[in-house]
Amino acid sequence: MAEQKEEQGSIQDQILDMVQKSQEAILDASRRFTDTASDLVPGNLEQMNKLIDSAFELTEKVMKAQRDFAKQALDALSPGGEETKSKA
């Protein structure tokens, strides 16, 4: 029984690590996008604000999808497939 819990914890840790790495990659890509955009439209603050908002709106959507995926992965690994109880 303890071995099964240890194995399950290891799998959960691996899934969460994968999700965290993908989130970090998404945030890094968003930062690079905004840096690149600032080089393309210097001095046009209104357009820069729109580009930044667009980049972070995309990041928020992807982060939500990642959170949903992580919860589903944990649900799949829970005994009996029980749903995790957490507030978004």
PADRENMAR-145372 format. One record per atom (N, C-alpha, C, O, CB): residue in one letter; x, y, z; atom name. Coordinates in nm, 2 decimals. Each point is the difference from the previous one (the first is absolute). Glycine has a CB too. Layout:
   type       c1       c2       c3   atom
      A        X        Y        Z     CA
...
***
This chain:
   type       c1       c2       c3   atom
      M     0.08    -0.12     0.00      N
      M    -0.08     0.12     0.00     CA
      M     0.09     0.13     0.00      C
      M    -0.03     0.09    -0.08      O
      M    -0.15    -0.22     0.20     CB
      A     0.28     0.13    -0.03      N
      A     0.09     0.11     0.00     CA
      A     0.08     0.02    -0.13      C
      A     0.02     0.11    -0.04      O
      A     0.00    -0.14     0.29     CB
      E     0.01    -0.09    -0.31      N
      E     0.07     0.01    -0.13     CA
      E    -0.08     0.06    -0.11      C
      E     0.04     0.08    -0.08      O
      E     0.09    -0.28     0.15     CB
      Q    -0.26     0.17    -0.06      N
      Q    -0.09     0.05    -0.10     CA
      Q    -0.02     0.15     0.01      C
      Q     0.00     0.08    -0.09      O
      Q    -0.12    -0.30     0.09     CB
      K     0.11     0.27     0.13      N
      K    -0.01     0.14     0.02     CA
      K     0.13     0.07    -0.04      C
      K    -0.01     0.12    -0.05      O
      K    -0.15    -0.16     0.24     CB
      E     0.27    -0.02    -0.16      N
      E     0.13     0.06    -0.04     CA
      E     0.01     0.01    -0.15      C
      E     0.05     0.11    -0.06      O
      E     0.06    -0.20     0.26     CB
      E    -0.15    -0.01    -0.27      N
      E     0.00     0.00    -0.15     CA
      E    -0.09     0.10    -0.05      C
      E     0.03     0.07    -0.10      O
      E     0.02    -0.31     0.09     CB
      Q    -0.17     0.25     0.07      N
      Q    -0.10     0.10    -0.05     CA
      Q     0.05     0.14     0.03      C
      Q    -0.02     0.09    -0.09      O
      Q    -0.17    -0.25     0.14     CB
      G     0.26     0.18     0.06      N
      G     0.05     0.13     0.03     CA
      G     0.11     0.04    -0.10      C
      G     0.01     0.11    -0.05      O
      G    -0.06    -0.14     0.29     CB
      S     0.13    -0.07    -0.28      N
      S     0.11     0.02    -0.10     CA
      S    -0.06     0.04    -0.14      C
      S     0.05     0.09    -0.06      O
      S     0.10    -0.25     0.19     CB
      I    -0.26     0.09    -0.17      N
      I    -0.06     0.03    -0.12     CA
      I    -0.06     0.14     0.00      C
      I     0.01     0.08    -0.09      O
      I    -0.06    -0.32     0.05     CB
      Q    -0.02     0.28     0.16      N
      Q    -0.05     0.13     0.01     CA
      Q     0.10     0.11     0.00      C
      Q    -0.01     0.10    -0.07      O
      Q    -0.17    -0.20     0.20     CB
      D     0.30     0.07    -0.07      N
      D     0.11     0.09     0.00     CA
      D     0.05     0.03    -0.14      C
      D     0.03     0.11    -0.04      O
      D     0.03    -0.18     0.27     CB
      Q    -0.05    -0.04    -0.31      N
      Q     0.04     0.01    -0.14     CA
      Q    -0.09     0.08    -0.08      C
      Q     0.04     0.08    -0.08      O
      Q     0.07    -0.30     0.10     CB
      I    -0.24     0.20     0.00      N
      I    -0.10     0.07    -0.08     CA
      I     0.00     0.15     0.04      C
      I     0.00     0.09    -0.09      O
      I    -0.15    -0.29     0.07     CB
      L     0.16     0.23     0.15      N
      L     0.00     0.14     0.04     CA
      L     0.13     0.07    -0.04      C
      L     0.00     0.11    -0.04      O
      L    -0.14    -0.17     0.23     CB
      D     0.25    -0.02    -0.20      N
      D     0.13     0.06    -0.05     CA
      D    -0.02     0.04    -0.14      C
      D     0.05     0.10    -0.05      O
      D     0.08    -0.24     0.22     CB
      M    -0.19     0.05    -0.25      N
      M    -0.02     0.02    -0.14     CA
      M    -0.09     0.12    -0.02      C
      M     0.03     0.09    -0.09      O
      M     0.00    -0.33     0.04     CB
      V    -0.13     0.26     0.12      N
      V    -0.09     0.11    -0.01     CA
      V     0.07     0.13     0.04      C
      V    -0.01     0.10    -0.07      O
      V    -0.19    -0.25     0.12     CB
      Q     0.28     0.14     0.05      N
      Q     0.07     0.12     0.05     CA
      Q     0.10     0.05    -0.11      C
      Q     0.01     0.12    -0.03      O
      Q    -0.03    -0.19     0.27     CB
      K     0.09    -0.03    -0.30      N
      K     0.10     0.03    -0.10     CA
      K    -0.07     0.06    -0.13      C
      K     0.05     0.10    -0.06      O
      K     0.10    -0.28     0.14     CB
      S    -0.27     0.13    -0.11      N
      S    -0.07     0.06    -0.12     CA
      S    -0.05     0.14     0.03      C
      S     0.00     0.08    -0.09      O
      S    -0.06    -0.32     0.02     CB
      Q     0.02     0.26     0.20      N
      Q    -0.05     0.13     0.04     CA
      Q     0.12     0.10    -0.01      C
      Q    -0.02     0.11    -0.05      O
      Q    -0.16    -0.21     0.20     CB
      E     0.30     0.06    -0.10      N
      E     0.11     0.09    -0.01     CA
      E     0.04     0.03    -0.14      C
      E     0.04     0.11    -0.03      O
      E     0.04    -0.21     0.25     CB
      A    -0.09     0.00    -0.31      N
      A     0.03     0.02    -0.14     CA
      A    -0.10     0.10    -0.06      C
      A     0.04     0.09    -0.08      O
      A     0.06    -0.32     0.06     CB
      I    -0.23     0.22     0.05      N
      I    -0.10     0.09    -0.05     CA
      I     0.03     0.14     0.05      C
      I    -0.01     0.10    -0.08      O
      I    -0.16    -0.28     0.07     CB
      L     0.20     0.20     0.14      N
      L     0.03     0.13     0.05     CA
      L     0.12     0.06    -0.06      C
      L     0.01     0.12    -0.03      O
      L    -0.11    -0.18     0.24     CB
      D     0.20    -0.02    -0.24      N
      D     0.13     0.05    -0.06     CA
      D    -0.03     0.04    -0.14      C
      D     0.04     0.11    -0.05      O
      D     0.09    -0.26     0.19     CB
      A    -0.22     0.08    -0.21      N
      A    -0.03     0.03    -0.14     CA
      A    -0.08     0.13     0.00      C
      A     0.02     0.09    -0.09      O
      A    -0.03    -0.33     0.02     CB
      S    -0.08     0.26     0.17      N
      S    -0.07     0.13     0.01     CA
      S     0.09     0.12     0.02      C
      S    -0.02     0.10    -0.06      O
      S    -0.18    -0.23     0.15     CB
      R     0.30     0.11     0.00      N
      R     0.09     0.10     0.02     CA
      R     0.08     0.04    -0.12      C
      R     0.03     0.11    -0.03      O
      R    -0.01    -0.19     0.27     CB
      R     0.03    -0.03    -0.31      N
      R     0.07     0.03    -0.12     CA
      R    -0.08     0.07    -0.11      C
      R     0.05     0.08    -0.07      O
      R     0.09    -0.28     0.12     CB
      F    -0.27     0.16    -0.05      N
      F    -0.09     0.06    -0.10     CA
      F    -0.01     0.15     0.03      C
      F     0.01     0.09    -0.09      O
      F    -0.14    -0.30     0.07     CB
      T     0.11     0.25     0.15      N
      T    -0.01     0.14     0.03     CA
      T     0.13     0.07    -0.02      C
      T    -0.01     0.12    -0.04      O
      T    -0.17    -0.17     0.21     CB
      D     0.29    -0.01    -0.14      N
      D     0.13     0.06    -0.03     CA
      D     0.02     0.03    -0.15      C
      D     0.04     0.11    -0.04      O
      D     0.05    -0.22     0.24     CB
      T    -0.13     0.01    -0.28      N
      T     0.01     0.01    -0.14     CA
      T    -0.09     0.11    -0.06      C
      T     0.03     0.08    -0.08      O
      T     0.04    -0.32     0.07     CB
      A    -0.19     0.24     0.07      N
      A    -0.10     0.10    -0.05     CA
      A     0.04     0.14     0.04      C
      A    -0.02     0.09    -0.08      O
      A    -0.16    -0.26     0.11     CB
      S     0.25     0.19     0.08      N
      S     0.04     0.13     0.03     CA
      S     0.11     0.05    -0.09      C
      S     0.01     0.12    -0.03      O
      S    -0.06    -0.17     0.27     CB
      D     0.13    -0.04    -0.30      N
      D     0.10     0.03    -0.10     CA
      D    -0.07     0.04    -0.13      C
      D     0.05     0.08    -0.08      O
      D     0.12    -0.23     0.19     CB
      L    -0.28     0.09    -0.14      N
      L    -0.07     0.02    -0.13     CA
      L    -0.08     0.13     0.00      C
      L    -0.01     0.07    -0.11      O
      L     0.00    -0.31     0.08     CB
      V    -0.05     0.28     0.14      N
      V    -0.08     0.12     0.00     CA
      V     0.04     0.10     0.11      C
      V    -0.07     0.03     0.09      O
      V    -0.12    -0.17    -0.17     CB
      P     0.32     0.19     0.07      N
      P     0.04     0.09     0.11     CA
      P    -0.08     0.13    -0.01      C
      P    -0.02     0.05    -0.11      O
      P     0.25    -0.15     0.10     CB
      G    -0.26     0.15     0.13      N
      G    -0.06     0.13     0.01     CA
      G    -0.15     0.00    -0.02      C
      G    -0.07     0.10     0.03      O
      G     0.27    -0.01    -0.12     CB
      N    -0.26    -0.20     0.04      N
      N    -0.15    -0.01    -0.01     CA
      N    -0.05    -0.07     0.12      C
      N    -0.03    -0.12    -0.01      O
      N     0.05     0.12    -0.25     CB
      L    -0.05     0.08     0.36      N
      L    -0.04    -0.07     0.13     CA
      L    -0.14    -0.06    -0.01      C
      L    -0.02    -0.11     0.06      O
      L     0.15     0.28     0.06     CB
      E    -0.22    -0.12    -0.20      N
      E    -0.13    -0.06    -0.01     CA
      E     0.01    -0.14    -0.06      C
      E    -0.06    -0.09     0.04      O
      E    -0.05     0.32    -0.06     CB
      Q     0.19    -0.23    -0.09      N
      Q     0.01    -0.13    -0.07     CA
      Q     0.08    -0.10     0.09      C
      Q    -0.03    -0.12     0.00      O
      Q     0.03     0.24    -0.22     CB
      M     0.10    -0.07     0.29      N
      M     0.08    -0.09     0.09     CA
      M    -0.10    -0.05     0.11      C
      M     0.01    -0.12     0.03      O
      M     0.20     0.25    -0.07     CB
      N    -0.29    -0.05     0.10      N
      N    -0.09    -0.05     0.10     CA
      N    -0.10    -0.10    -0.05      C
      N    -0.02    -0.10     0.07      O
      N     0.03     0.32     0.03     CB
      K    -0.05    -0.21    -0.23      N
      K    -0.09    -0.10    -0.06     CA
      K     0.08    -0.13    -0.02      C
      K    -0.06    -0.11     0.03      O
      K    -0.07     0.29    -0.14     CB
      L     0.25    -0.17     0.07      N
      L     0.08    -0.12    -0.02     CA
      L     0.03    -0.07     0.13      C
      L    -0.01    -0.13     0.01      O
      L     0.12     0.23    -0.21     CB
      I    -0.08    -0.03     0.30      N
      I     0.03    -0.05     0.14     CA
      I    -0.13    -0.07     0.05      C
      I     0.01    -0.11     0.05      O
      I     0.17     0.29    -0.01     CB
      D    -0.29    -0.11    -0.05      N
      D    -0.13    -0.06     0.05     CA
      D    -0.03    -0.13    -0.08      C
      D    -0.04    -0.09     0.06      O
      D    -0.04     0.32     0.00     CB
      S     0.10    -0.23    -0.19      N
      S    -0.02    -0.12    -0.08     CA
      S     0.09    -0.11     0.05      C
      S    -0.05    -0.11     0.01      O
      S    -0.02     0.25    -0.21     CB
      A     0.20    -0.11     0.22      N
      A     0.09    -0.11     0.04     CA
      A    -0.04    -0.06     0.14      C
      A     0.00    -0.12     0.02      O
      A     0.18     0.23    -0.15     CB
      F    -0.22    -0.02     0.22      N
      F    -0.03    -0.05     0.13     CA
      F    -0.14    -0.07     0.01      C
      F    -0.03    -0.08     0.08      O
      F     0.17     0.26     0.01     CB
      E    -0.23    -0.13    -0.18      N
      E    -0.13    -0.07    -0.01     CA
      E     0.02    -0.14    -0.05      C
      E    -0.06    -0.10     0.05      O
      E    -0.06     0.32    -0.09     CB
      L     0.21    -0.24    -0.05      N
      L     0.03    -0.13    -0.05     CA
      L     0.06    -0.08     0.11      C
      L    -0.04    -0.12     0.02      O
      L     0.07     0.20    -0.26     CB
      T     0.06    -0.03     0.31      N
      T     0.07    -0.07     0.11     CA
      T    -0.10    -0.04     0.10      C
      T     0.01    -0.11     0.05      O
      T     0.20     0.24    -0.09     CB
      E    -0.31    -0.04     0.08      N
      E    -0.10    -0.04     0.10     CA
      E    -0.08    -0.12    -0.05      C
      E    -0.03    -0.09     0.08      O
      E     0.02     0.33    -0.01     CB
      K    -0.03    -0.24    -0.20      N
      K    -0.08    -0.11    -0.05     CA
      K     0.08    -0.13     0.00      C
      K    -0.05    -0.10     0.04      O
      K    -0.07     0.26    -0.19     CB
      V     0.25    -0.15     0.12      N
      V     0.08    -0.12     0.00     CA
      V     0.02    -0.05     0.14      C
      V     0.00    -0.12     0.03      O
      V     0.11     0.20    -0.24     CB
      M    -0.09     0.01     0.30      N
      M     0.02    -0.03     0.14     CA
      M    -0.13    -0.07     0.06      C
      M     0.01    -0.10     0.07      O
      M     0.16     0.29    -0.04     CB
      K    -0.28    -0.14    -0.07      N
      K    -0.13    -0.06     0.05     CA
      K    -0.01    -0.14    -0.06      C
      K    -0.04    -0.09     0.07      O
      K    -0.07     0.32    -0.06     CB
      A     0.15    -0.25    -0.14      N
      A    -0.01    -0.13    -0.06     CA
      A     0.10    -0.09     0.07      C
      A    -0.03    -0.12     0.02      O
      A    -0.03     0.22    -0.24     CB
      Q     0.18    -0.05     0.26      N
      Q     0.09    -0.08     0.07     CA
      Q    -0.05    -0.04     0.14      C
      Q     0.02    -0.12     0.05      O
      Q     0.17     0.23    -0.17     CB
      R    -0.25    -0.02     0.19      N
      R    -0.06    -0.03     0.13     CA
      R    -0.11    -0.10    -0.01      C
      R     0.00    -0.10     0.08      O
      R     0.05     0.33     0.00     CB
      D    -0.13    -0.22    -0.18      N
      D    -0.11    -0.10    -0.02     CA
      D     0.06    -0.14    -0.03      C
      D    -0.04    -0.10     0.05      O
      D    -0.11     0.29    -0.14     CB
      F     0.26    -0.19     0.01      N
      F     0.07    -0.12    -0.03     CA
      F     0.06    -0.06     0.12      C
      F    -0.02    -0.12     0.02      O
      F     0.07     0.20    -0.25     CB
      A     0.01     0.00     0.31      N
      A     0.06    -0.06     0.12     CA
      A    -0.10    -0.06     0.10      C
      A     0.02    -0.10     0.06      O
      A     0.16     0.28    -0.08     CB
      K    -0.30    -0.11     0.03      N
      K    -0.10    -0.05     0.08     CA
      K    -0.06    -0.13    -0.05      C
      K    -0.02    -0.10     0.07      O
      K    -0.04     0.33    -0.01     CB
      Q     0.05    -0.24    -0.20      N
      Q    -0.05    -0.12    -0.06     CA
      Q     0.10    -0.12     0.02      C
      Q    -0.04    -0.11     0.02      O
      Q    -0.09     0.25    -0.19     CB
      A     0.26    -0.10     0.16      N
      A     0.10    -0.10     0.02     CA
      A     0.00    -0.06     0.14      C
      A     0.01    -0.12     0.02      O
      A     0.13     0.23    -0.19     CB
      L    -0.16    -0.02     0.27      N
      L    -0.01    -0.04     0.14     CA
      L    -0.12    -0.08     0.02      C
      L     0.00    -0.10     0.07      O
      L     0.13     0.30     0.00     CB
      D    -0.24    -0.16    -0.13      N
      D    -0.13    -0.08     0.01     CA
      D     0.02    -0.14    -0.05      C
      D    -0.04    -0.10     0.06      O
      D    -0.09     0.31    -0.09     CB
      A     0.21    -0.22    -0.08      N
      A     0.02    -0.13    -0.07     CA
      A     0.09    -0.09     0.09      C
      A    -0.02    -0.12     0.00      O
      A    -0.01     0.22    -0.22     CB
      L     0.11    -0.04     0.30      N
      L     0.09    -0.07     0.09     CA
      L    -0.06    -0.03     0.14      C
      L     0.06    -0.08     0.07      O
      L     0.13     0.18    -0.20     CB
      S    -0.30    -0.03     0.16      N
      S    -0.06    -0.02     0.13     CA
      S    -0.06    -0.14     0.01      C
      S    -0.05    -0.05    -0.10      O
      S     0.01     0.30     0.12     CB
      P     0.03    -0.30     0.10      N
      P    -0.07    -0.13     0.01     CA
      P    -0.14     0.01    -0.04      C
      P    -0.07     0.09     0.05      O
      P     0.22    -0.15     0.14     CB
      G    -0.20    -0.02    -0.27      N
      G    -0.13     0.00    -0.05     CA
      G    -0.04     0.12    -0.09      C
      G    -0.11     0.02    -0.03      O
      G     0.06    -0.13     0.24     CB
      G     0.16     0.18    -0.26      N
      G    -0.03     0.11    -0.09     CA
      G    -0.07     0.12     0.07      C
      G    -0.07     0.07    -0.07      O
      G     0.07    -0.23    -0.12     CB
      E     0.01     0.17     0.32      N
      E    -0.07     0.11     0.07     CA
      E     0.05     0.14    -0.05      C
      E     0.12     0.01    -0.03      O
      E    -0.15    -0.16     0.23     CB
      E    -0.07     0.24    -0.21      N
      E     0.04     0.13    -0.04     CA
      E     0.06     0.08     0.11      C
      E    -0.04    -0.01     0.12      O
      E    -0.14     0.01    -0.28     CB
      T     0.29     0.08     0.12      N
      T     0.06     0.08     0.10     CA
      T    -0.09     0.12     0.03      C
      T    -0.06     0.05    -0.09      O
      T     0.29    -0.12     0.01     CB
      K    -0.23     0.11     0.21      N
      K    -0.08     0.11     0.04     CA
      K     0.08     0.12     0.02      C
      K     0.08     0.01     0.10      O
      K    -0.24    -0.16     0.01     CB
      S     0.16     0.25    -0.20      N
      S     0.07     0.12     0.02     CA
      S    -0.07     0.11    -0.08      C
      S    -0.07    -0.02    -0.10      O
      S     0.29    -0.10     0.12     CB
      K    -0.20     0.24     0.03      N
      K    -0.07     0.12    -0.06     CA
      K     0.10     0.06    -0.09      C
      K     0.12     0.02     0.03      O
      K    -0.27     0.02     0.17     CB
      A     0.10     0.00    -0.32      N
      A     0.09     0.07    -0.10     CA
      A     0.01     0.15     0.04      C
      A     0.07     0.07    -0.07      O
      A    -0.14    -0.23    -0.11     CB
***
